[in-house]
């Protein structure tokens, strides 16, 4: 069916063409008309631009509610006892009070140490507990870290602690898989 001269495509025809919903014969007719009619080409380009903007906008409008729903679902799962198949949460700074805190003894908080081979001492949390001690510099970079089954550790001679402030903490891994920490404490090396 050919279009009479001066007659433009209807909006529904343009929409169906852009949706690729026209049969081949109708699609050929619309394409032939668009080749000859600048006004219908402009209209179809404008419709296409509006549709593309709406699609982009609708994608962004979906993301915040989906993210919020995921956050709520995760919060509910964690409050209900955790996600099935995962390990229990890590307890920090003593957790709920039913587990003793790792207490650091030496060097004391903000204490000064004159030796290059610094020794660390902390109190035992109980039998069957393993420990990890970590020392970091003022930038937060780990200078030295080691595993220990005892409540003492000494920085090896191969690690040179220069005159500066450092930070240390001890993590305790309990026999049931939970862990607790001492929290971070500063100390200074004076020479």
N, C-alpha and C positions, 0 to 999 in steps of 0.2 A: 504494500500500500504506500503510494508516494504522497508526500505532503504538498499541499498547495503552496505556491510562492507567497512569501510574506507571513506564512503561518509558522509559529515557533513550536518547539516541543513543549509538552505539558510537564509540569514539575514531577508528576508521578512517573512519566516516561524517563526523565533524567535520573530519578532515584532508582528506578528498576534497572536502568542501564548500569549505573554505578555499583549496584548490588549484584550485578551479573545474573539477574533474574529473568532476562528476556530470552525468548527463543532466538535461534540463529537468524531467522529472517527479520525479526523485529530489530535485533542488535545491528544487523547490516544497514537497515533503514535509518536508525538513529545515528550510526557512525557516518553515513553518507550526508545526513542533514548537518551534523556537527562540522564536517569538512567544509561545508558551504556557508554556515551561519555563525558569524563572529559573536552575536548576542547570545546564542544558546551555548556556545563554547565557554564564554565568560561565566554564564550562569552555572554550567556544570563544574567549572573549575572552582567557583566560589562555594558551591555545595560540597565539593570534595574537601576543600580547606576547612569548612565548618565541621564536617564529620571527623576529620583527622584531629582537630583541636578537642572535640568532645571525647574522642577515644582516649587521647593522652590525659585529659583532665579526669576522666572516669577511672583510669588506672590509678592515678594518684589519690583519688578520693577513696579507693578501696583499701589502700595500704594502711593508713592509720587505724581504722577499725579492726582490721585483721591482726595487726601488731598488738593492739590493746587486748584483743581476745586471747591471743597467745600468751601474753604476760599474765593475764588473770588466770588462765588455765594452769600455767606453771606455778604461780603462787598457791593456788588451791592444792595442787599435787604435793608441793613441798610441805605445806601446812598439814596435809592429811597423812604425812608419814613418809614422804619421798616418792620418787618415781620408781615403779617396779623394775627390778633388774639392775638398779644402780647401787653403789656403795653408800653407806650412811654419810651424813654431812660431817665435814671436818669441824671439830670444836676448837675455837681459839680463845685464849685467855681464860681457860678453865671451864668454858661452856656454861652449863646450867648450875654449877656449884657442886654437883655430885662427884666430880672428878677433881683431884687436887691440881693446882697450878704448878707449872715448872718454876721453881724459885732459883734465881741466879745468886751465887755466893761471891765469886771472885773472878775478875776484878769487880769491885763494887760499882754501883751506878755512878757514872761520871768520875770514876776513880782514875788515878794516874798509875801507869806501869812503866818502870825504868828499863825493863829487859826487852831485848829483841825477840826472845823466845817466850812469848806470853802463854801462861797457863790459865785455863778456865775451869771453874768448879761450879756445880749446881747440885741441888738436892734431888734425891731419887723420888720418882713418882710411884714406884712400886715394883714388884717382881715381874720379870718377863718383858720389861719395857726396853725398847731400843731408842737411841737418840740421834739427832742430827744437829750439829752445831754449825752456825754460819756467821762469818765475819765479813762486813762490808765497809767500804770507804764512804766518805761524806757524799759522794755522788750517787751512792746506792749500788755501785758495782761490787759483786762478790769478790773478796780478796782470797778467802779460804773457806772451805766447807769440808766437813768430815763426818762419817758415821761413827758412833760410839755405843758400846754396850755398858760402859761404866759412866760415872758422873763426873769425869774429869777428861780434859783434852789439852794438848799442848800444840801450839803452832810449830810445824817443823822448821828446821833451820833453812830449808830451801825457800821459805816464804819470808820475805823481808818486810816487816812492818816499819815504815818510816815514822818520823816524828809527826804525829797528826792525831786527829780524833777518828775513832772507828766505832762501829756499832756491831753488837753481837746478840744473837738469840739462839735458843735451843728449842727444837721441836721434839716432842716425845711421841713415839708410835706405840700405842697400847696394844696388848695381846688381842683385843677384840676388833682391831682394825681402825679404831678411832684415833685421832691425834689431838694433842694440845700443845700450846706454845708458851714460852716465857714472855713473849713480847720483846720488842727491841730495846736495848740498853746501850748507852754510850760509854766509852772508856778512851783514855788518851795514852799514847806512847810518848814518853818524854825524851828518850835518847835511843 
